[in-house]
Amino acid sequence: MPEQAEKIVVALSSIPNTGKTTLFNRLTGSSQNTGNWPGVSVEKKVGRFSLGEYEISLVDLPGAYALSPVTEEEKVVRSYFLKTPPAVILNIVDAGNLYRSLGLTLQMSTSGLPMIVAVNMTDEKRKVDIPLLSTHLGVPVIPISARSGQGLPELKNALYEVINKPERTHVPHISCPPILEEAAKELSRKIIPGGALEKMDSNFLAMRLLEENTLSNTIHKTGLGNFIKQWRCRIEKSTGETIPITCAKCRFNAARGLVLEATGQKPEPPNGQNERIDRILLHRWFGLPLFLLIMFLLFQAVYGLGAPLQTYIGQGFDAAESWLKVQPSIAHQSNWLQSFLFDGLWQGLAIVTSFFPIIALFFIFISLIEASGYMARAAFLMDNLMHRIGLDGKAFINLLLGYGCNVPAIMGTRILSSHHSRVITMLLIPFTLCTARLQIFVFLTAILFSASVAPLVLFALYLGSFLVIITTGLLLKFLHIAGKPEPFIMEIPPYRMPTLNNVVLRTWQELKDFLYRAVSLIIAGVIVVWFLTNFPADVPAAGAETWAGQLGQLLSPLFYPLGIHWQETVALIFGLIAKEIVVGAIAVIYGGGDLSNQVVQHISPLQGLSFMIFTLFYTPCVATIAAIKAESGSWKITLFSLVLGLIVAWFASLLLYQTGLTLGFR
Amino acid sequence: MKKTISCLEQKPGVECIVHSLGSDEKVAQRLAQMGVLPGVTLQIIRIAPFGTTVEVSIDGSQSFAIRKDELTALNCQVVAMPLTSSDVQLHIAYRIRTLSGGRRFQQRMEAQGIHRGLFIRINNRTSPRIELHLIDQKKIVKLGRGEAEKIIIEVVDA
């Protein structure tokens, strides 16, 4: 029997925007798993590849500037290193941003763990003295191009050699103020690192203890608390600043010297081409209109390309359904079972599949924008407006994602650095016009309005969504619902051409996630609808006497002022499960037959508009609620979100419908 | 006489040297870990729409976005500013530090005898054109606002 491959854990780490994801995708291809880091909602990606007799599991650590954390992501990185040190660290630095990249590299190289540095040659003109870097850092340094894959074989060879012979030749020393060095030396003698920490340099561990006061339990178990506290006070008194800042100064002094030696230049020269593009795209007056235009084109493309694909998929499912229905093995089953299979299960499957084109297209475009570097610029352009509602530019990206699907958007609030931004963004995302709701709107507007008016109605719904987000944001800011806003500091990366590999993998990952998340939920939802509209068993299906009908009628006093009939109320209730099933539910409730005729007969344009407004603002779906609960960790916030949505929806619909009636519309 | 960025007009072209990172610990630690430390030169590249967020480059290299409030909180001494800054005083000598426009702009300036390292003085800026006195050349040049914006000058000591 062949010997089992030895499993080796390699951690991929870097500061943000160095090409880490590109390298990760290059090395692991599609064999990636995503999940969450324990206890926090920060995405964890692990990929696998084989290397000689070893099986490598590559852990993609979130981007971090240092091991003394400021953000959630950095806390994850620090805990990972101290609790489960990897066998090898693979650090990637950007040759075009060497100074800033080296801050983290220097800190990690002092850890004493086996390490490799990959220099991503993003700028061909820039010469970097690789052997010199390697000598100074005491680890192998390999020039690569994450984009083209150049240097990857060499990187793998180096990795293989480090795994075989993990001993470090030397651990670099970064000179610090004498008092700090003395403290670290004293402290390192007292630490007796056990277990996982044994491989680490004790001086490095002492520095961690001095930089961060919450670490004591992770690193040592004896009573060093007071000893550390005394030293910390002495150091801070003598330097006049906090220890993380003193340490950053030491690191960057070393980094500056290293960059000067390795490249012969002081700082990185400015990127002329970048500046020329930004002069237009970030223009004080034209920047925002250009951004809005790009967004408009993006959505046009998503729906222009996605909607026909959806129609084809729908037709395919219809054809398959009629084919299946005449198959003897199915045709002989009872009516009851047939109804369940086709109106329940099959329809659920059709809905899930019909979602694929839109989600795929949406993430193709989003990953293009993200990888090109424009996303950060959008945040820069929007920061002022977002700041007015108590958020920062980064949160705008989440809101934007909400226009695709609320669930990933809410999951994405993890990228925000403060609790405040997270909560507010989470509460606002449900008011975005997601693709599921858009389907309802596309369907209804096409039936209720002429071809020339329908797109305008859709556009007005988007505007309505913006308007509600702004007013609700102002309200939440005024109410101080989630504490104080945080400062906004965000790196603006240079423009880069996105790689096909990255876009495809990202889109595939999102589709997979959607599948896991949605399939069970949506199919379950459709089955519940089927049950409620088919029972009690002795009444006509989908009639007023079914459980669903009774519920709708019970609520009708509330919905009468909005011009929403009990049949649509029932559809709205089902919409809580997933917006995708609302249209199907309307069809079933109005007794089947030609849906367009049914809608035209029963719903006036004004009533339809009121229905759409309500749909736009009330609770998106159970998946969104689940995401809010998971990300906020609070039932209070989840419940608040639910109630907020219902109230906003009710008042907005009331306002529209009653105004419409008064103005003589119907 | 040098001033910190807090009391000066923040507009594109203004450059300052960080002296200390201010009192907000979180902002200070974040900036420090991004390499923004005492001794580093920050330059305002551009102002975002509606004017509260600015793009700042570190030592002429990669840039980051920060709000004016946080930038103001830094102890950052202004060393250079565009000719159009309201903080430029009349009849005081300055030195031209950079011409920030494209090549054609530089050629146009060169043709008028304006280049790096030149000592200048502003005589008048109330009229639509700014009157620039080239001290050593004993010459007066009139510039439009658009041109003056791209000329970054530094304070001359003593």
Contacts between the chains, C-beta under 8 A, distances in Angstrom:
chain1	res1	chain2	res2	distance
A	65	B	30	7.6
A	65	B	33	4.0
A	65	B	34	5.8
A	66	B	33	4.2
A	68	B	29	7.5
A	68	B	33	7.6
A	70	B	26	6.5
A	70	B	29	5.6
A	70	B	30	5.1
A	70	B	33	7.0
A	96	B	62	7.8
A	97	B	61	7.3
A	97	B	62	5.2
A	99	B	35	5.8
A	99	B	59	7.7
A	99	B	61	6.9
A	100	B	34	6.2
A	100	B	35	4.8
A	100	B	58	7.7
A	100	B	62	6.7
A	103	B	33	6.5
A	103	B	34	7.8
A	103	B	35	5.9
A	241	B	20	7.9
A	241	B	21	7.6
A	241	B	28	7.7
A	242	B	25	6.2
A	242	B	28	7.4
A	242	B	29	6.8
A	244	B	29	5.1
A	244	B	32	6.9
A	244	B	33	7.4
A	245	B	21	6.7
A	245	B	28	5.9
A	245	B	29	6.1
A	245	B	32	4.5
A	245	B	37	8.0
A	248	B	29	7.6
A	248	B	32	3.8
A	248	B	33	5.3
A	248	B	35	7.9
A	248	B	37	6.6
A	249	B	32	7.0
A	249	B	37	5.3
A	249	B	38	7.5
A	252	B	32	7.9
A	252	B	35	5.2
A	252	B	37	5.6
A	255	B	35	7.4
A	266	B	59	7.2
A	267	B	58	7.4
A	267	B	59	3.9
A	267	B	60	5.7
A	267	B	61	4.2
A	268	B	61	4.0
A	268	B	62	6.6
A	269	B	60	7.5
A	269	B	61	7.4
A	270	B	57	7.1
A	270	B	60	5.8
A	270	B	61	6.7
A	278	B	46	7.4
A	282	B	46	6.0
A	282	B	48	7.5
A	282	B	55	7.2
A	284	B	46	7.1
A	284	B	47	6.4
A	284	B	48	7.7
A	284	B	49	6.0
A	285	B	49	7.4
A	287	B	48	7.6
A	287	B	49	5.8
A	288	B	49	4.9
A	376	B	65	7.6
A	379	B	65	7.3
A	380	B	48	5.4
A	380	B	53	6.3
A	380	B	55	6.5
A	380	B	65	4.7
A	381	B	48	6.0
A	381	B	49	5.9
A	383	B	48	5.9
A	383	B	52	7.3
A	383	B	53	4.1
A	383	B	65	6.8
A	383	B	67	7.4
A	384	B	48	6.0
A	384	B	49	6.3
A	384	B	50	3.8
A	384	B	51	7.0
A	384	B	52	4.8
A	384	B	53	5.8
A	385	B	50	7.0
A	387	B	52	6.3
A	387	B	53	7.6
A	387	B	67	7.3
A	393	B	53	7.1
A	393	B	65	7.1
A	486	B	26	7.5
A	487	B	24	6.9
A	487	B	26	6.8
A	487	B	27	4.9
A	487	B	30	7.7
A	487	B	66	7.9
A	487	B	67	6.9
A	487	B	69	8.0
A	487	B	70	5.0
A	488	B	53	7.1
A	488	B	65	7.0
A	488	B	66	6.9
A	488	B	67	5.4
A	488	B	70	7.4
A	489	B	27	6.9
A	489	B	30	5.3
A	489	B	31	6.7
A	489	B	34	7.4
A	489	B	64	6.2
A	489	B	65	7.2
A	489	B	66	5.2
A	489	B	70	7.0
A	490	B	64	6.1
A	490	B	65	4.7
A	490	B	66	8.0
A	491	B	34	7.0
A	491	B	62	7.1
A	491	B	63	7.8
A	491	B	64	4.8
A	491	B	65	7.9
A	492	B	55	6.1
A	492	B	62	7.5
A	492	B	63	4.9
A	492	B	64	5.9
A	492	B	65	5.8
A	493	B	62	7.6
A	494	B	62	7.2
